[in-house]
């Protein structure tokens, strides 16, 4: 399928259009809210909440007997919120750390959910088939009503972020100071946690319980590599999340037997991989380039210092010396000498070198700097 054929299909095929819009909006919302989870060092929160939502889905089915997605997601929301606030209660009222509380809630709720799911699938009721799609997601089942719901949540999320931006930012970086200023950090925390739970619950139908936390965290982790600004991080995370949804849906639509949810998560992981390597501030590639440049600069400075020691023994600092004498210096290379010539620190004529006035002054300042550092 060519690119233009895909574009035509995108505007004419209901399922593809709905799935693309749904995954794009979901990715953007998860990117925005995931930024706060990453910065608050609550990366496991998304994983715990998504797993905690499973028993709510099954219980709601047992109570209603129908697989109405709105009702099932309502049960998931109640179960997810319960799990989230139990985590906070454990941390507040016991000596357990957050990672322990997250692990407990994740395992207990998910185990309970799997037990209920197994029980439900053995009931003499054909209507229970398909509940397991919430484990890994099934984006193709998205309806127009689901898109409207995702859009409303996205707009509500934007309004809340813009309204309470100052409070969120203060709480992220200095909760104690936020309390001193008179803001109720508990209410702010409840608000942001509720929206995170809501985003996770809405994504269960698309990505599933198992992979939902990856969609919440991956775009934010990728965005964090590119900037130190919270606003820029939130915007970048939303863009990465939306692109993950669009690209992932396109890949799954143009290939056979590829589930949309896992592909979307894999695309978001590619964004993380690229960011970890190529981001200018924290990328591994640029760090290696910086280390390499620093190593070369150190070699130049050491060679210049060796030349300075030789030139300082003469009254005329521009007195020429044979290049062979530099072979006594272990770090000397012809490339290093050439770079010193380019910087006009050294003159080279017929295998003879001499320090320029500029080079002598540079070497002298380096010596002074090292002496001051030692003091």
N, C-alpha and C positions, 0 to 999 in steps of 0.2 A: 504494500500500500504506500503510495507516494504521499508527500506532505500535503499537496493540494487536495488529494482524495480524502485525506484525514480531515482537513478543514471543512470540506463539503459535508462529510459525514457528521462532523461535530455540530453543524447547524441544522442538519436534517434528521438525525437519529435522536429520539427522545432519551433513550437509556444512556448513551454516551454523553449527551449534553448535560443531563441531570447529574451523572456521576462526576463529570469534570468540575461542574460548579460546586457540587457538594464537597469534594476532596480539596478544592482550592480554598473555599471558605473555611473549612475545618482546619486546614493547614495554617492559614493566616491567624485564626483565633488561637490555636495551640501554640504557635510561635510567640504571639504577644504574651500570653499568660505563662508559657513555659519560661520566659525570660525571668520572671519573678521567682519561679521555683528554683531555677539554676542559681540565681544570685543569693537566694536565701539558704542555699546548700541543702535543699530538700528534693534532690533529684529522684529519690526513691518514692516520693509522695505520689507521683503520677502512677507508678507501678502498683503501689498499695491500694490506691483508690480504684483503679481500673479492675483489679482483682476483687476488691470489696464489693463492686457493683454486681457481680455475677449472682450471688444469692438473691438479691432484690429482683432481678429479672425472672428467675425461676419461681420465686414466691408469688410475684404478681401474676404469672401465668396460672399457677395453681389456684389462686383466688378468683381469677376472672374466667379461666378456661379458654381464653382467646390469645392470639399472637398479635394483637394490635400493637404496633411499634410504639405509639405514644404512651400506652399504658405500661408496656414493658420498660421503657426508658424512664418513666416516672418511678417505677419500683427500683430501677438502677440508681436513680438520683437519691432516693431516700436511703438506700443501702450505702451508697458512696459517701454521702454526708455523715451517716452514722459512723462509718469507718474512719473518716477524716477527724471527726471530733473525739472519737475514742483514742486515736493516736495522740491528739493534743492532751487529752485527759491523763493518759498514761505518763506522758512526759512531765506534766505539771505535778501530778500527785504521787509519783514514785521516783526512785533514784535511777530508773532506766534512761538510757540515752535515746535520742531520736531514731537512730538506725535500728536499735533493738525493738522499739515500739512499732516502727514501720514493718519490720520483718514479722512480728507477731500478728499484726492485723492482716497483713497480706496472706500469710499462710493459713490462718484460722478462717478468714472469710472465704478464701478461694477453695479451701478444703470443704467447707460447708456447702459452698455453691456447687462444687463437683458432685458431692453426695446427693444434693437435691436434684441435680441434672440427671444423674444416673437413675435415681428413683423415678423421675418423671418420664424418662424414656422407656421405662418398663411398664408404664400404665397402659391399660387397654383403651387408649385414646389416640387415634391417628393424628389428631391435631397438634400433638406435641413435637412432631417431626420438624426439624429445622431450628430448634432452639440453640443447637450447638454452633450455629453460624456466628453467635456473639463471641465465641472464643477466638476466632480468627478474622471475623468480619466478612461482609459480603456487600461490597459497594454497589453492585448492580441492582440491589433491591431498594435503593434510594428513590423516593418519590418527590414530586414537586412540593408537597407539604413539608417534607423533611428539609428541602432547600430553603423554604420560607422560614422555618424554625431556626436553621443555622444562621440565616441572614439576620434575623431579629436578635439572636444571641450575639452575633458579631457587632451589630450596631450598639446594643446595650453595653457590651464590653468596652467599646471605644468611648462611649459617653461616661462610663464609670472611671476609666483610666484618665480621661481628660479632666473630669471633675475633681478626682482625688489624687491627681498626679503628685502634688507636693507632699501629701501625706504618705503615699506609697514610697516615694523616693527617700523621705526621711526615715521611715521605718526600716527600709532595706539596709541603710548604711549606718544608722545610729538610733536604735530603738529607745535607748535611755533618754537621749536628748529629745526625742519625739514626745515622750511622756512628760518631760520637764516643760515643754512648750504648751502642754495642756491637751494634746491629742490623745484619744483613747485608742491605744495600739491594739487592744483586744478586738474592738469592733472593726478596725481596719483589716486585721488579720482574718477575721471571720468573713469579711466581704471578699477579699482576694481568694481565700480558700474555697468559698462557695462558687465563684466563677470558674476556678480551676476544675472543681468537681463537675460542674455543669458542662464544661468543654469536653472533659473526658467521657462523660456519659453519652454525649451526642456523637462522639466518635466511635463508640463501641460497635454500632451497626456497620460502620465503614471499615475500620481497622481491626476491631476486636479487642477482647480483654488482654490477650497476651502481648500484643504489639503497641497498644495505645500509648504507653509511657514513652516509647521511642519517638513517636510523632510529637509528643509534648516537649521532649528535651532536646532532640537532635537539631531542629532549626535554631533554638536558643543557644546551644553549645557552639554551633557554627558561627552565629552572629557575634558571640562573645570574643571570638578570635580577631575580629576586624575592628573593634572599637572599644573605647573606654567610657563612652557616653551612654547613659541609660536610654535616652530617647532614640538615639541611633541604633542601639541594640534591639529595641523593641520593633522598630520599623524593619530592620534587616531580617530579624527572626520571622516577622510576618511575611516578608517577601520570599524568604527561603521556604517557609512552610507552604505558601500558595504554589510556588513553582514545583515543589515536591509533589503536591497533589496533581497538578496539571500534567507534568512530565510522567509521573507514575501511571496515571490513567491512560495517557497516550501509549505508553509502552505495553500495558496490559491489553489495550484495545487492538493493537496491531500484531499481537502474537497470540497463539492458541494456548489455552490451558494455563494462563497466568492470572492469579488472583490479584485484584487491584490493591488491596490493603498492604500485603507484604511488599509489593513493588514500590508503593509510595514510601514506605519506611526505608527500603533500600536506597531509593533516590535521595531521601533526606540524609542517609548515612554517607552518601557520596559527597553531599555538600559539606558535611563535617570533615570528611577526609581531605577534600580540597582546601578547606579553611585551615586545617591543622598544618598543612604543608606550605600553602602559598600566601597566607595572610601576612602583610608587611610587618606588623608589630610582633606577633607571636608565632608566626609560621616557622616550621622546622627548617625549610629551605633558606629563608632569610636569616635565621639564626646561624646556620652553617656558613652562609656568605659573610655575615658579620664577624664570626670567629676567624674565618680565613683572612679577611681584610685586616683584622687586628693582629693576626700572626705575622702577616707581611709587613705591617707598619712597625711591629716590634723588631723584626729583622732589620729594617731600614734604620731604626733608631740605634740598635746595637752596633751596626756597621758604622754609622756616623759617629758614635761615641768612641769606637776603636780608632777611627781616623783622627778624631779630636785629640786622643791621647798621644798619637804620633806627632800631629801638627803642633801641639803645645810645647814640644821639646825644642822647637825652633823659634827664634825671634820673629821670623817672617812666616806667618801662618799659611801663606800661599806657596811656600816652598814645595816643589814637586817631589813625589815619591813614586817608586816603582809599584806597579799593580801587584807584583809577586809578593810584596810584603803583606798584602791583605790575605794571602793564603794561610797565614798563621792564625787568622780568626776563623773559628769553626763555622760561624753562621754566614760567612761571606758567600755570595753568589753573583754572577755577572748581571743577572736581572736586577738584583738589589742595587748594584752600582749604577746601572743604567737609569733606574728610577731616581736615584740621588742626582744624577746629571740633569734629568728632565726637570727636577725641582730647583735646579740651579744652586744646589748645595756643594757640588763637586764639579771640577773641570777634569777632563781626561784627554791627554794628547800623547800619542805614540807610546802607549803602555805606561804612561806616567800620569799620576793623579795628584790633584792639589785641592785643598779646601778653599771655597770662596769665602768672602767675608760674611755672606748670608748664611752659609753652612756652618761657619765657625760660631756665629752668634746663636744659631739654632741649637747646636750641640752644647754650647755653654748654658743656654736656658734649660736644656734637658738635665744637665748636671745639677743646676741650681734646684730644679724641681725635685730630683731624686734626693738631694741633701735635705731639703725641707721636709719631704715625706718621711725620711728616716728620723729626723728630729721630732 
